[in-house]
Amino acid sequence: MKTSCNIYILFVFFLPLLGYSQEKNNDIIKNDNTLSQIESVLPKGWFMYINNDNIIIEKKDSIKAVKVFRFNSPLIKMEKAERDAYIRKEGYFCKSRIIYRYEPIWDVNRIIEAKSSNDAIYAQYKNLPEKHKISDLKKTGGRNTNATYQPRNEVDKKNIKAYEEEKLLLEKKIIKLPNFSTNTYSLFFISREGYDDDNHIISPESASIELFTIENLFRELCGK
């Protein structure tokens, strides 16, 4: 009896707090003209909500997906109806969603300062191979930024290690700039999930089209 009473007290105490938190989250969207405008024209079956410091735009119904290498998958050669039937049978459930982190809007000066700081870091980054005497070494991975230098001797190994350590330090100093700005918030892209890409095929295909339509809404209605 005592346990039941304690649970009831906790329920009565925390329920108003949960309601207040939800109302506050709704106000974040409602009181921002850009977010409320985007919310009002989302494709049918999609909704927008706040979770901590993230804005999430999500399809209400789950979709099915299969993990494949798209460009040599036999699924691509199937008729749409056959492919959908296969995905519905063999695929796994997941959600289509886009996630942005939000924070109070950056002013112009902050953006200019961040860009200036990043430009200085990129200049240092560009000169690193020459600084560490590895610019003439062969690389694996072509011109990709993740390409690795191939040492010829122990001196090269030492220089490559120093290069990679300084490269990592510089990368940590790069300031992530907002992808978009609404009336009151700066938005930073976190992830997109549940769509057709090089390694996934989904059903219904319309979920992928809708997801990219929503991304275009942000590009059209938000400032940089």
C-alpha positions in Angstrom: 0.0 0.0 0.0 2.8 2.3 0.9 4.6 1.6 -2.4 1.5 2.4 -4.4 1.0 5.6 -2.5 4.6 6.7 -3.2 4.2 5.9 -6.9 1.0 8.0 -7.0 2.8 10.9 -5.3 5.6 10.8 -7.8 3.2 10.6 -10.7 1.2 13.6 -9.5 4.4 15.6 -8.8 6.2 14.9 -12.1 3.3 14.9 -14.5 2.9 18.7 -14.5 6.7 19.0 -15.0 6.5 16.7 -18.1 3.6 18.8 -19.4 5.6 22.0 -18.9 8.6 20.6 -20.6 6.5 19.5 -23.6 4.8 22.9 -23.8 8.2 24.6 -23.6 9.5 22.4 -26.5 6.4 23.2 -28.6 7.0 26.9 -28.0 10.5 26.7 -29.5 8.9 25.7 -32.8 5.7 27.8 -32.5 7.6 31.0 -31.6 10.1 30.8 -34.4 8.5 32.0 -37.7 10.8 29.9 -39.9 10.4 26.6 -38.0 6.6 27.0 -37.7 6.4 27.8 -41.4 8.4 24.6 -42.3 6.3 22.6 -39.8 3.1 23.8 -41.5 4.1 22.5 -45.0 5.8 19.2 -44.0 4.7 16.2 -46.1 1.7 14.3 -44.8 2.7 11.9 -42.0 5.8 13.9 -40.9 6.2 15.9 -37.7 8.7 18.1 -36.0 9.7 17.9 -32.3 12.4 19.0 -29.9 14.6 16.5 -28.0 17.1 18.2 -25.7 19.0 20.6 -28.0 18.0 18.8 -31.2 15.2 19.6 -33.7 14.0 16.3 -35.2 11.8 16.0 -38.3 10.5 12.5 -38.5 8.1 10.3 -40.5 5.5 9.0 -38.1 5.3 5.5 -39.7 8.3 3.2 -39.7 9.8 2.1 -43.0 11.7 -1.0 -44.1 15.3 -1.0 -45.3 17.9 -3.4 -46.5 21.6 -2.9 -46.4 23.2 -3.5 -49.8 25.9 -2.0 -52.0 23.5 -0.2 -54.3 25.5 -0.2 -57.5 25.9 -3.9 -57.9 22.8 -5.1 -56.1 20.3 -7.2 -58.0 17.6 -5.3 -56.3 18.2 -2.3 -58.6 17.3 -4.5 -61.6 14.0 -5.6 -60.1 10.7 -4.1 -61.0 9.6 -1.6 -58.3 6.8 -3.9 -57.0 9.1 -6.9 -56.8 11.8 -4.8 -55.0 9.3 -3.4 -52.5 8.0 -6.9 -51.8 11.5 -8.1 -51.1 12.3 -5.2 -48.8 9.1 -5.6 -46.9 9.9 -9.2 -46.3 13.6 -9.2 -45.7 14.2 -5.6 -44.5 14.5 -4.2 -41.0 12.3 -1.5 -39.5 13.7 2.0 -39.1 12.7 5.6 -39.0 13.1 8.3 -41.7 14.3 11.4 -39.9 16.5 14.5 -40.1 18.3 15.9 -37.0 19.6 19.4 -36.5 21.2 20.7 -33.3 20.1 24.2 -32.5 21.4 27.0 -30.4 20.8 30.8 -30.1 21.4 32.4 -33.5 24.9 33.5 -34.3 25.4 37.1 -35.3 27.3 38.2 -38.3 30.5 39.0 -36.3 30.6 35.6 -34.8 30.4 33.9 -38.2 33.0 36.2 -39.7 35.4 35.5 -36.7 34.8 31.7 -37.0 35.4 31.7 -40.8 38.6 33.8 -40.3 39.9 31.4 -37.6 39.1 28.4 -39.8 40.9 29.9 -42.8 44.0 30.3 -40.7 43.8 26.7 -39.7 43.3 25.5 -43.3 46.4 27.5 -44.3 48.4 25.7 -41.6 46.9 22.4 -42.6 47.9 22.9 -46.3 51.5 23.5 -45.3 51.8 20.5 -43.0 53.3 18.0 -45.5 56.1 20.4 -46.5 56.7 21.3 -42.8 57.1 17.7 -41.8 59.2 16.8 -45.0 56.7 14.3 -46.3 55.3 16.1 -49.4 57.3 14.0 -51.8 56.1 10.7 -50.4 53.6 8.5 -52.2 50.1 8.3 -50.8 47.4 5.6 -50.7 43.9 6.8 -51.3 44.8 9.2 -54.1 44.1 12.9 -53.4 41.5 12.1 -50.7 42.0 14.1 -47.5 42.2 10.8 -45.6 45.0 9.4 -47.8 48.0 8.1 -45.9 51.6 8.7 -46.7 53.9 5.7 -47.4 57.2 5.8 -45.5 60.5 4.8 -47.2 62.5 4.5 -44.0 62.4 5.2 -40.2 62.9 8.9 -40.6 59.8 9.1 -42.9 57.8 7.1 -40.2 58.8 9.6 -37.6 57.9 12.6 -39.8 54.5 11.0 -40.8 53.7 10.5 -37.1 54.5 14.1 -36.3 52.4 15.2 -39.3 49.4 13.1 -38.3 49.6 14.3 -34.7 49.6 18.0 -35.7 46.9 17.4 -38.3 44.7 16.0 -35.6 45.3 18.9 -33.3 44.4 21.4 -36.1 41.2 19.5 -37.0 40.0 19.8 -33.4 40.4 23.6 -33.6 38.1 23.9 -36.6 34.9 25.7 -35.7 31.7 24.1 -37.0 29.6 26.7 -38.7 25.8 26.7 -38.8 24.3 25.1 -41.8 21.1 27.2 -41.5 19.7 30.1 -39.5 16.0 30.6 -38.5 14.6 33.8 -36.9 16.1 32.9 -33.6 18.3 29.8 -33.9 21.4 28.6 -35.7 21.0 25.0 -36.9 23.8 22.5 -37.2 23.2 19.3 -39.3 23.7 16.2 -37.3 22.3 13.3 -39.4 19.7 12.0 -41.8 18.4 8.5 -41.5 16.0 6.1 -43.3 16.5 7.0 -47.0 18.0 5.6 -50.2 21.7 5.9 -50.4 24.7 4.0 -51.7 24.4 1.3 -49.0 20.6 1.2 -48.3 17.4 0.7 -50.2 14.1 1.5 -48.5 10.4 0.9 -48.9 8.4 2.9 -49.4 10.6 4.9 -51.8 8.4 7.9 -51.2 9.9 8.3 -47.7 13.3 9.1 -49.3 11.8 11.6 -51.7 9.9 13.3 -48.8 13.1 13.5 -46.7 15.0 15.4 -49.4 11.9 17.6 -50.0 12.1 18.6 -46.3 15.9 19.3 -46.6 15.1 21.6 -49.5 12.5 23.4 -47.4 15.3 24.3 -44.9 17.5 25.5 -47.7 14.8 27.7 -49.2 13.3 29.1 -46.0 16.4 29.4 -43.7 19.3 31.8 -44.1 22.9 30.7 -43.9 
